[in-house]
Amino acid sequence: MYSIVLSLVPLIGLILIGYFLKQKSYLTDEFWAGAEKLNYFVFFPAMLFGNLAQADIHMEMVSKILVILLVVFPIACAVLYILKRIFQTPTRRFGVYVQSNVRFNTYIGLAVVASLFPAEGMTIFALLLAISIPVVNIISVLALTDHENMNFRAVIISLLKNPLILGCLVGVLYNVSGLPLWKGAESLIYQLAICSLPMGLMCVGAALQFVALKKESFPLMINTLSRLCLMPILAWLVCKILGFNALETQIFILYFALPTASAAYILTKVLGGDSQLMAGVISLQIIGAAITLPIVLTLILH
């Protein structure tokens, strides 16, 4: 476990650097907004494209990813919708609870996979991102919107314009085409991609907010436990039942053990959800993941 914790220290360090830089106002809010935008539209899509364009993609792996997503997500959503009906949870809060369980922090996930897993693990994780990003966005929008006000055309258009989805889609299409990647272009994409994780992790730290932790402690704690503990346990059960191999099982469990996405705050605010509660969930889950991720990784790697 010591070696795993040691490998996570740089990742936690980058998050803390971002947090303290923001708190000390060393860099302006405009800088962080620009950095997140640059990462979201340029660096991160370049990383996804680079990982998928030359990856050894098998349809068997794609089918396994589809299976685990089509088992775990419906179970989680069914439980959440049942609880919504029982407790009469308003939509603006329910959307937060759904996002806190189905969305995932891609920056932390990719950083962990790059640190601890072989190249094949990165390929599996990149494919998992390519398939799950549109799925979790649709689930999140549906949960945050009253059905009578739903504009499905707007949802589809927003998904088609999502740079992460586009990066994955173009990478897969380029891979399928069989075209070689020119060395100069490959080097450029690599240089863009290596900027993504450090900047992304610092932006995660800069986005941490703890205002909601005092008055929303119970729902925050329940959502953190369900995301960081129950979701990876559910993923482990599905992997064991379906007989996935060791590397596949490790990647899938890691995916479901990640804290929720920082971008969930923006979507919640745009769609009129409880953005303060969402900020609290994101912050507590990232803190909690510093404790649970080393434990989960120790269990699945040994």
DRENDO-1510 file (C-alpha; in Angstrom, 1 decimal, always signed):
<recs>
REC; n; res; u; v; w
REC; 1; MET; +0.0; +0.0; +0.0 .
REC; 2; TYR; +2.9; +2.3; +0.7 .
REC; 3; SER; +4.0; +2.3; -3.0 .
REC; 4; ILE; +0.5; +3.0; -4.1 .
REC; 5; VAL; +0.2; +6.0; -1.7 .
REC; 6; LEU; +3.6; +7.2; -2.9 .
REC; 7; SER; +2.4; +7.1; -6.5 .
REC; 8; LEU; -0.7; +9.2; -5.6 .
REC; 9; VAL; +1.3; +11.9; -3.8 .
REC; 10; PRO; +2.1; +13.9; -6.9 .
REC; 11; LEU; -1.6; +13.8; -7.9 .
REC; 12; ILE; -2.7; +15.0; -4.5 .
REC; 13; GLY; +0.1; +17.6; -4.4 .
REC; 14; LEU; -1.1; +19.1; -7.7 .
REC; 15; ILE; -4.7; +19.4; -6.4 .
REC; 16; LEU; -3.4; +21.0; -3.2 .
REC; 17; ILE; -1.2; +23.5; -5.2 .
REC; 18; GLY; -4.3; +24.5; -7.2 .
REC; 19; TYR; -6.4; +24.9; -4.0 .
REC; 20; PHE; -3.8; +27.1; -2.2 .
REC; 21; LEU; -3.0; +29.2; -5.3 .
REC; 22; LYS; -6.8; +29.9; -5.6 .
REC; 23; GLN; -7.2; +30.6; -1.8 .
REC; 24; LYS; -4.2; +33.0; -1.7 .
REC; 25; SER; -5.5; +34.8; -4.8 .
REC; 26; TYR; -2.0; +34.4; -6.4 .
REC; 27; LEU; -3.8; +33.8; -9.7 .
REC; 28; THR; -7.1; +35.5; -10.7 .
REC; 29; ASP; -10.4; +33.8; -11.2 .
REC; 30; GLU; -10.1; +34.7; -14.9 .
REC; 31; PHE; -6.9; +32.7; -15.1 .
REC; 32; TRP; -8.6; +29.6; -13.6 .
REC; 33; ALA; -11.6; +30.0; -15.9 .
REC; 34; GLY; -9.3; +30.3; -18.9 .
REC; 35; ALA; -7.1; +27.4; -17.8 .
REC; 36; GLU; -10.1; +25.1; -17.4 .
REC; 37; LYS; -11.4; +26.2; -20.7 .
REC; 38; LEU; -8.1; +25.6; -22.4 .
REC; 39; ASN; -7.8; +22.1; -20.9 .
REC; 40; TYR; -11.4; +21.3; -21.7 .
REC; 41; PHE; -11.3; +22.4; -25.4 .
REC; 42; VAL; -7.6; +21.6; -26.3 .
REC; 43; PHE; -5.4; +19.6; -24.0 .
REC; 44; PHE; -7.8; +17.0; -22.8 .
REC; 45; PRO; -9.3; +16.2; -26.2 .
REC; 46; ALA; -5.8; +15.9; -27.6 .
REC; 47; MET; -5.0; +13.4; -24.9 .
REC; 48; LEU; -8.1; +11.3; -25.6 .
REC; 49; PHE; -7.4; +11.4; -29.4 .
REC; 50; GLY; -3.8; +10.5; -28.9 .
REC; 51; ASN; -4.7; +7.5; -26.7 .
REC; 52; LEU; -7.4; +6.2; -29.0 .
REC; 53; ALA; -6.0; +7.0; -32.5 .
REC; 54; GLN; -3.2; +4.3; -32.3 .
REC; 55; ALA; -4.7; +2.0; -29.6 .
REC; 56; ASP; -5.2; -1.7; -30.2 .
REC; 57; ILE; -9.1; -1.6; -30.0 .
REC; 58; HIS; -11.0; -4.9; -29.9 .
REC; 59; MET; -14.7; -5.2; -30.2 .
REC; 60; GLU; -14.7; -7.7; -27.3 .
REC; 61; MET; -13.4; -4.9; -25.1 .
REC; 62; VAL; -16.0; -2.5; -26.3 .
REC; 63; SER; -18.7; -5.0; -25.6 .
REC; 64; LYS; -17.5; -5.6; -22.1 .
REC; 65; ILE; -17.5; -1.8; -21.4 .
REC; 66; LEU; -21.0; -1.6; -22.7 .
REC; 67; VAL; -22.1; -4.5; -20.5 .
REC; 68; ILE; -20.7; -3.1; -17.3 .
REC; 69; LEU; -22.1; +0.3; -18.0 .
REC; 70; LEU; -25.5; -1.1; -18.9 .
REC; 71; VAL; -25.6; -3.1; -15.6 .
REC; 72; VAL; -24.1; -0.7; -13.1 .
REC; 73; PHE; -25.7; +2.6; -14.2 .
REC; 74; PRO; -29.3; +1.3; -14.4 .
REC; 75; ILE; -29.0; -0.3; -11.0 .
REC; 76; ALA; -27.6; +2.9; -9.5 .
REC; 77; CYS; -30.2; +5.1; -11.2 .
REC; 78; ALA; -33.1; +2.8; -10.3 .
REC; 79; VAL; -32.2; +3.0; -6.6 .
REC; 80; LEU; -31.8; +6.8; -6.8 .
REC; 81; TYR; -35.2; +7.3; -8.6 .
REC; 82; ILE; -36.9; +5.0; -6.0 .
REC; 83; LEU; -35.4; +7.1; -3.2 .
REC; 84; LYS; -36.5; +10.3; -5.0 .
REC; 85; ARG; -40.1; +9.0; -5.0 .
REC; 86; ILE; -40.0; +7.9; -1.4 .
REC; 87; PHE; -38.5; +11.1; +0.0 .
REC; 88; GLN; -40.1; +13.4; -2.6 .
REC; 89; THR; -36.7; +14.9; -3.5 .
REC; 90; PRO; -37.0; +18.1; -5.6 .
REC; 91; THR; -35.4; +17.9; -9.1 .
REC; 92; ARG; -32.8; +20.6; -8.3 .
REC; 93; ARG; -31.3; +18.4; -5.5 .
REC; 94; PHE; -32.0; +15.1; -7.1 .
REC; 95; GLY; -29.8; +16.0; -10.1 .
REC; 96; VAL; -26.9; +16.6; -7.6 .
REC; 97; TYR; -27.4; +13.2; -6.1 .
REC; 98; VAL; -27.4; +11.5; -9.5 .
REC; 99; GLN; -24.3; +13.3; -10.7 .
REC; 100; SER; -22.5; +12.5; -7.5 .
REC; 101; ASN; -22.9; +8.8; -8.2 .
REC; 102; VAL; -22.7; +8.4; -12.0 .
REC; 103; ARG; -20.2; +11.1; -13.1 .
REC; 104; PHE; -16.4; +10.7; -12.6 .
REC; 105; ASN; -13.3; +12.9; -12.4 .
REC; 106; THR; -11.5; +12.1; -15.6 .
REC; 107; TYR; -8.4; +14.0; -14.6 .
REC; 108; ILE; -7.8; +12.0; -11.5 .
REC; 109; GLY; -8.7; +8.8; -13.3 .
REC; 110; LEU; -6.3; +9.3; -16.1 .
REC; 111; ALA; -3.6; +10.4; -13.8 .
REC; 112; VAL; -4.0; +7.2; -11.6 .
REC; 113; VAL; -4.1; +4.9; -14.7 .
REC; 114; ALA; -1.0; +6.6; -16.2 .
REC; 115; SER; +0.9; +6.2; -12.9 .
REC; 116; LEU; +0.0; +2.6; -12.0 .
REC; 117; PHE; -1.2; +0.7; -15.0 .
REC; 118; PRO; +0.4; -0.5; -18.3 .
REC; 119; ALA; -0.4; +1.0; -21.7 .
REC; 120; GLU; -3.2; -1.6; -22.2 .
REC; 121; GLY; -4.8; -0.2; -19.1 .
REC; 122; MET; -4.8; +3.3; -20.5 .
REC; 123; THR; -6.4; +2.0; -23.7 .
REC; 124; ILE; -9.2; +0.4; -21.8 .
REC; 125; PHE; -9.7; +3.5; -19.7 .
REC; 126; ALA; -9.7; +5.8; -22.8 .
REC; 127; LEU; -12.4; +3.5; -24.4 .
REC; 128; LEU; -14.3; +3.6; -21.2 .
REC; 129; LEU; -14.3; +7.4; -21.3 .
REC; 130; ALA; -15.3; +7.5; -25.0 .
REC; 131; ILE; -18.4; +5.4; -24.3 .
REC; 132; SER; -19.4; +6.7; -20.9 .
REC; 133; ILE; -19.0; +10.4; -21.3 .
REC; 134; PRO; -22.1; +10.8; -23.5 .
REC; 135; VAL; -24.0; +8.4; -21.3 .
REC; 136; VAL; -23.3; +10.2; -18.0 .
REC; 137; ASN; -24.1; +13.6; -19.6 .
REC; 138; ILE; -27.5; +12.4; -20.8 .
REC; 139; ILE; -28.3; +10.8; -17.4 .
REC; 140; SER; -27.2; +14.0; -15.6 .
REC; 141; VAL; -29.3; +16.3; -17.9 .
REC; 142; LEU; -32.4; +14.1; -17.5 .
REC; 143; ALA; -32.0; +14.1; -13.7 .
REC; 144; LEU; -31.6; +17.9; -13.5 .
REC; 145; THR; -34.6; +18.6; -15.8 .
REC; 146; ASP; -38.3; +18.2; -15.2 .
REC; 147; HIS; -39.6; +15.9; -18.0 .
REC; 148; GLU; -42.2; +18.4; -19.2 .
REC; 149; ASN; -39.5; +21.0; -19.8 .
REC; 150; MET; -37.1; +18.6; -21.5 .
REC; 151; ASN; -35.7; +19.7; -24.8 .
REC; 152; PHE; -34.2; +16.6; -26.3 .
REC; 153; ARG; -32.9; +18.4; -29.4 .
REC; 154; ALA; -30.9; +20.8; -27.3 .
REC; 155; VAL; -29.4; +17.8; -25.3 .
REC; 156; ILE; -28.3; +16.0; -28.4 .
REC; 157; ILE; -26.8; +19.1; -29.9 .
REC; 158; SER; -24.8; +19.9; -26.7 .
REC; 159; LEU; -23.5; +16.3; -26.7 .
REC; 160; LEU; -22.4; +16.5; -30.3 .
REC; 161; LYS; -20.5; +19.8; -29.5 .
REC; 162; ASN; -18.8; +18.3; -26.4 .
REC; 163; PRO; -15.0; +18.5; -27.1 .
REC; 164; LEU; -14.3; +15.4; -25.0 .
REC; 165; ILE; -16.9; +13.3; -27.0 .
REC; 166; LEU; -15.5; +14.7; -30.2 .
REC; 167; GLY; -11.9; +13.9; -29.2 .
REC; 168; CYS; -12.9; +10.3; -28.5 .
REC; 169; LEU; -15.0; +10.0; -31.6 .
REC; 170; VAL; -12.3; +11.4; -33.9 .
REC; 171; GLY; -9.7; +9.2; -32.3 .
REC; 172; VAL; -11.7; +6.0; -32.7 .
REC; 173; LEU; -12.6; +6.9; -36.4 .
REC; 174; TYR; -8.9; +7.6; -37.1 .
REC; 175; ASN; -8.0; +4.3; -35.5 .
REC; 176; VAL; -10.5; +2.4; -37.6 .
REC; 177; SER; -9.3; +4.2; -40.8 .
REC; 178; GLY; -5.9; +2.5; -40.5 .
REC; 179; LEU; -4.1; +5.7; -41.5 .
REC; 180; PRO; -0.7; +6.2; -40.0 .
REC; 181; LEU; -0.2; +9.2; -37.7 .
REC; 182; TRP; +2.5; +11.6; -39.1 .
REC; 183; LYS; +5.4; +11.8; -36.6 .
REC; 184; GLY; +5.2; +15.6; -36.5 .
REC; 185; ALA; +1.5; +15.5; -35.7 .
REC; 186; GLU; +2.1; +12.7; -33.1 .
REC; 187; SER; +4.7; +14.8; -31.3 .
REC; 188; LEU; +2.4; +17.9; -31.3 .
REC; 189; ILE; -0.5; +15.9; -29.9 .
REC; 190; TYR; +1.8; +14.4; -27.2 .
REC; 191; GLN; +3.1; +17.8; -26.2 .
REC; 192; LEU; -0.5; +19.0; -25.8 .
REC; 193; ALA; -1.6; +15.9; -24.0 .
REC; 194; ILE; +1.1; +16.0; -21.3 .
REC; 195; CYS; -0.2; +19.5; -20.3 .
REC; 196; SER; -3.6; +18.1; -19.6 .
REC; 197; LEU; -3.2; +16.2; -16.4 .
REC; 198; PRO; -1.1; +18.7; -14.3 .
REC; 199; MET; -3.3; +21.6; -15.3 .
REC; 200; GLY; -6.5; +19.5; -14.9 .
REC; 201; LEU; -5.6; +18.5; -11.3 .
REC; 202; MET; -4.7; +22.0; -10.3 .
REC; 203; CYS; -8.0; +23.2; -11.7 .
REC; 204; VAL; -9.7; +20.5; -9.6 .
REC; 205; GLY; -8.0; +21.9; -6.5 .
REC; 206; ALA; -8.9; +25.5; -7.5 .
REC; 207; ALA; -12.6; +24.5; -7.8 .
REC; 208; LEU; -12.8; +23.1; -4.2 .
REC; 209; GLN; -15.5; +24.8; -2.1 .
REC; 210; PHE; -16.3; +23.9; +1.5 .
REC; 211; VAL; -19.2; +26.3; +2.3 .
REC; 212; ALA; -21.9; +23.6; +2.0 .
REC; 213; LEU; -20.1; +21.1; +4.3 .
REC; 214; LYS; -21.4; +22.6; +7.5 .
REC; 215; LYS; -25.2; +22.7; +6.8 .
REC; 216; GLU; -25.4; +19.7; +4.4 .
REC; 217; SER; -23.3; +17.2; +6.2 .
REC; 218; PHE; -25.7; +14.2; +6.2 .
REC; 219; PRO; -26.6; +14.2; +2.4 .
REC; 220; LEU; -23.0; +15.0; +1.6 .
REC; 221; MET; -21.7; +12.1; +3.7 .
REC; 222; ILE; -24.2; +9.6; +2.3 .
REC; 223; ASN; -23.4; +10.6; -1.3 .
REC; 224; THR; -19.7; +10.4; -0.7 .
REC; 225; LEU; -20.0; +6.9; +0.8 .
REC; 226; SER; -22.2; +5.6; -2.0 .
REC; 227; ARG; -19.9; +6.9; -4.7 .
REC; 228; LEU; -16.6; +6.0; -3.2 .
REC; 229; CYS; -17.6; +2.7; -1.5 .
REC; 230; LEU; -20.8; +1.2; -2.9 .
REC; 231; MET; -20.3; +1.9; -6.6 .
REC; 232; PRO; -16.8; +0.2; -6.7 .
REC; 233; ILE; -18.3; -2.8; -4.7 .
REC; 234; LEU; -21.1; -3.1; -7.2 .
REC; 235; ALA; -18.6; -2.9; -10.1 .
REC; 236; TRP; -16.5; -5.7; -8.5 .
REC; 237; LEU; -19.6; -7.9; -8.1 .
REC; 238; VAL; -20.5; -7.4; -11.8 .
REC; 239; CYS; -16.9; -8.1; -12.9 .
REC; 240; LYS; -16.7; -11.3; -10.9 .
REC; 241; ILE; -20.1; -12.5; -12.1 .
REC; 242; LEU; -19.2; -11.8; -15.8 .
REC; 243; GLY; -15.7; -13.3; -15.5 .
REC; 244; PHE; -13.7; -10.3; -16.6 .
REC; 245; ASN; -9.9; -10.7; -16.5 .
REC; 246; ALA; -7.7; -9.0; -13.8 .
REC; 247; LEU; -6.7; -5.8; -15.7 .
REC; 248; GLU; -10.3; -5.2; -16.9 .
REC; 249; THR; -11.6; -5.7; -13.4 .
REC; 250; GLN; -9.0; -3.3; -12.0 .
REC; 251; ILE; -9.8; -0.6; -14.5 .
REC; 252; PHE; -13.6; -0.9; -14.1 .
REC; 253; ILE; -13.4; -0.8; -10.3 .
REC; 254; LEU; -11.1; +2.2; -10.4 .
REC; 255; TYR; -13.5; +4.0; -12.7 .
REC; 256; PHE; -16.4; +3.5; -10.3 .
REC; 257; ALA; -14.2; +4.4; -7.3 .
REC; 258; LEU; -13.4; +7.9; -8.6 .
REC; 259; PRO; -14.9; +11.1; -7.1 .
REC; 260; THR; -17.5; +12.9; -9.2 .
REC; 261; ALA; -16.5; +15.4; -11.9 .
REC; 262; SER; -15.7; +19.0; -11.1 .
REC; 263; ALA; -17.7; +19.9; -14.3 .
REC; 264; ALA; -20.8; +18.7; -12.6 .
REC; 265; TYR; -20.9; +22.1; -10.8 .
REC; 266; ILE; -21.2; +24.0; -14.0 .
REC; 267; LEU; -23.9; +21.8; -15.4 .
REC; 268; THR; -25.9; +22.0; -12.2 .
REC; 269; LYS; -25.7; +25.8; -12.2 .
REC; 270; VAL; -26.7; +26.1; -15.8 .
REC; 271; LEU; -29.7; +23.9; -15.4 .
REC; 272; GLY; -30.9; +25.6; -12.2 .
REC; 273; GLY; -29.9; +22.8; -9.8 .
REC; 274; ASP; -28.5; +23.2; -6.2 .
REC; 275; SER; -25.0; +24.3; -7.3 .
REC; 276; GLN; -23.9; +25.0; -3.7 .
REC; 277; LEU; -24.8; +21.4; -2.7 .
REC; 278; MET; -23.0; +20.1; -5.8 .
REC; 279; ALA; -19.9; +22.1; -4.9 .
REC; 280; GLY; -19.9; +20.5; -1.4 .
REC; 281; VAL; -20.3; +17.0; -2.9 .
REC; 282; ILE; -17.4; +17.5; -5.3 .
REC; 283; SER; -15.2; +18.9; -2.5 .
REC; 284; LEU; -16.0; +16.2; +0.0 .
REC; 285; GLN; -15.6; +13.4; -2.5 .
REC; 286; ILE; -12.2; +14.6; -3.6 .
REC; 287; ILE; -11.1; +14.7; +0.0 .
REC; 288; GLY; -12.6; +11.3; +0.7 .
REC; 289; ALA; -11.0; +9.8; -2.4 .
REC; 290; ALA; -7.6; +10.6; -0.9 .
REC; 291; ILE; -8.4; +8.0; +1.7 .
REC; 292; THR; -10.5; +5.5; -0.2 .
REC; 293; LEU; -8.6; +5.3; -3.5 .
REC; 294; PRO; -5.4; +4.0; -1.9 .
REC; 295; ILE; -7.4; +1.3; -0.1 .
REC; 296; VAL; -9.3; +0.4; -3.3 .
REC; 297; LEU; -6.1; +0.3; -5.4 .
REC; 298; THR; -4.4; -1.8; -2.7 .
REC; 299; LEU; -7.2; -4.3; -2.8 .
REC; 300; ILE; -7.4; -4.6; -6.6 .
REC; 301; LEU; -3.7; -4.6; -7.3 .
REC; 302; HIS; -2.7; -7.3; -4.8 .
</recs>
